[in-house]
Amino acid sequence: MAIYRNISMNFWTDTKVSDDFSPEDKYFMLYCLTNPYTNLCGCYEISIKQIARDTGYNQETVEKLLDRFTNKYKVIQYDFNNKELLINNWNKYNWTKSEKLDKPLLEEIKNIKTLEFQQYLGNIYNKRDTVLIGYIYTIDTTVSDTVSDTVSDTVNKTESKKFIKPTIEEVQEYCKERKNNINPEQFIDYYNANGWKVGKNSMKDWKAAIRTWEKYDKKETKNINAYNHTGRQYSDLNKFYDNLGG
């Protein structure tokens, strides 16, 4: 089946595009968004030679364009070693909360070779229920219903979203946002040790686990301080944490 990428007409009226982009820039941006190597996650493998063949530019010009769009416009990132191109904030207009996207989206993220790109998209994937940051400029790219990489309706709609464990930076940021007293390192270390389990089940939402820790912390602050000051082990607390929500 044919694959379509639909571009919003706002692309042409956005001030960044109309004021800053040259005709060459506009052509190159449209190519990055609509070429046949694009996928669901917005990070795909493509070589300098492939871009040159498709666009008609020589390799030197392609390299200059990649540098300009990465360092000046900051709308893409390119890894020359793995030959992977990442479109910043592609997720805002191409990722939905549909459960049909969960499995194929996660598989594509897992297959990304550039660790930095994989972590970037993994973090966004883990926050899909929150409001995402805006696109660098107003542009809408969507896949038609006939796209071949759209998941079949036969996918089990009750399948849970795959869990990606948070980074220490994510936990620190969320704890700062919540203004709680949770120790991010202790949180990470505890769940790394137990395989990110909640009781006997795999964790589904690490933010929910933090909120539950907050409730316990408010009720048992004196007890926790006593453990800290006496140097006693956290065996009783660990039993409680085994049953935390998440």
N, C-alpha and C positions, 0 to 999 in steps of 0.2 A: 504493500500500500504506500501511497505517497505521504511524505512528511511535509508539513507546512509550518512556517514560523510567521505569525502575524505581528506586524509592527504598528504601534499606535501612531496616528497622524501627529500627535504631540511631539514626536521626535523632531519634526521640522520646525516647530514653533518655539521649542525650548531655547532659552537665551544662551546656554552653554554651547549648544550645537550651532545656532544661527550666528552668534557673535565670535566664538572662539574656533570652531572647527572650519578647516579649509575644505574645499570640495573633495580633496584626497582623503581627509580625515573622515568625512561623512561616509564616503564609499567604503573605507576600511572598517568603520564601526558597524555598518550594515552587514558587511561580510562576516565579521566576528559573531554577530548575532544570528545569522541565517545560513551559514555554510553547512554542508552535509555532515560535518563531523560533530556538530553540536549535540548535546544530549540533555537528559532530564536535570542533572545536577549542575550544569553550567561550567564544568571543568572537563576538557577533552584533550586528547592527544592529537597534535598536528605539528608538522615540521615546517621549518622556514621554506624549504623547497616546495612543499605542498601549497603553502600560502602564495608563494611566488607564481606557481603554475596556475592557480585558480584566479588570481587577481591580475596577472599580467605584469606585475612589478618584478624587478630584479631582487636578488636576495639582500643586497645592501639596503635598498629602500624599505624592504619588509622589516629588517632589523631596526632601522631608524623609526619606523612607525610603531613598532612594539615598544621601543624605548620611550617614545613620546606619550603613548597611551598609558604606559605604566607609571612613569615618573612625573609627567606634566598633568595629564588629565585624570590619572589614577582611577580609570574605569576597568582596567584589566590587569592581570599579572601573568608573566610568562616565565617558565622554567626552561632554560636552554639545555640543561642536562637531560631532563626527562621528556622534553618537547611537549609540555603540557601548558595549555592556555586556560586561565581562570577568568571568568567574567564576574567582576565584583557586583554583588547584590542581584545577580540573576534570579536568586531564590524569591525575591519579593513578587515578581510577576509570573513565575513559573511553578512555584511550589504551592500546593494547596494543603488543606487539612484532610483531604480525602485519604482514607485508609488504603485505597488502591495504590497510592503512590509510595507508601511506607517501604515495602520490600524492595522494589526496583531502585528507589532512590538510595537506600542504604547500601545496596550491592554496588552501585556506581561509586559511591563515596569510598567504600572499602577497596575498590580497584584503582583508586588514584595513587600514582607512584610518588608524587611530591608530598612529603609529610606535612609541610606547612599548609598546603592547599587542603589536604585531607582533614587536618585539625580544624581549619577555618570553617569548612563546610560541616564537619561533625558537630561543632559547637552550635552552629545555626540550626542544624537538624534537631538537636536536643532542645531547642527553644522554639519549636514550631508553633506552640500554643501562645506565644507572646507576640507583641507587636514588633516587627522587624524594622531596622533602620531604612530610611528612604533611599531610592536609587540616586545615583549621582546626577542624573537628569531624567526627566519624565519620558519613560519609554515602556512600552508594553510588548512583551514577547510571549506568545502562547503557542501551544501545540494543538492542532485540530483534532477532532474526535477520530480521524482516520489514521493518526500517526501510528506507525508500526511499533514504537516502543511504549505505547500506552498499555497499561495492565489490563488483562482480560477481566470481564465482569464476573468470571468464575472464581476470582480470588476470594478467599474467605473474608468477608467484611468484619468478622469478629476477631481477626488476628490482631494481636496487640502490637503497638509500635515498638520497634527494637530500641533497647536502651543503650545509650552511649554514656559511659561514666564521665563525670565532669573533671575538668582540670582544677588544680589548686587555685588558679586565678579566678575561675568561674565561681568557686565556692566562696572565696574571699570577697568577690564583688557582690554576691547575693547576700552574704552575711552583713556586709557594710550597708547594703540597701535596706536590709531588715533591721539594722541597728541592734543586733543581738550580741550575745557573749559567746557564741559557739566558736570553738577553735577549729578553723578550717583544716589544719594539718591532722588534728585528732580525728576529725570526721572522715577525711580521706584514708588515713591509716587504718581506721577501724573497718571500713567497708572493703578496703583492699584485702585485709586479712581474712574477711569472711566471704569473699567472692561476690560482694555486692548483693547480698541476700537480705531479705526482710523476713525474719523467721526462717521458714523453709522455702520461701518463694523468692524468685529473682526480683530485684528492685525495678520499679516502673518509673518512678519520679523522685529524683534525688532532692528536689526542692521541697517536696512534701515531707521527706525525711527530716530535712533541716527544720521545717516548721514544727514537726513533732518534737524534735530535740529542744526547741525553744520552750514549748509547753512544759516539758519535763524540767528544764533548767529553771524556770520560774518557780515551779513547785518545790524543787529539791535543791535549791542553791546552797542552803546550809549543809545538807548532807554531802554534796559534791565538794564543797570547801573543806569539809572534815576529811574526806578521802585525800584531798590534795595535801593538806597540812600534815597528816599522819603518815603519808607514804604508803597507805594500804592499797592493795590491788583493787582493780575495778571489776571484780568478778560479778558482784551484784548488779552493777550498772550494765555490764555486758549482757546479762540475762534480760535486762529491760530493753536494751537496744535491739536485741534479737527480734523483738516484737513491735519495733517502730514501724509506722506507716511509710509507704513509698511506692 
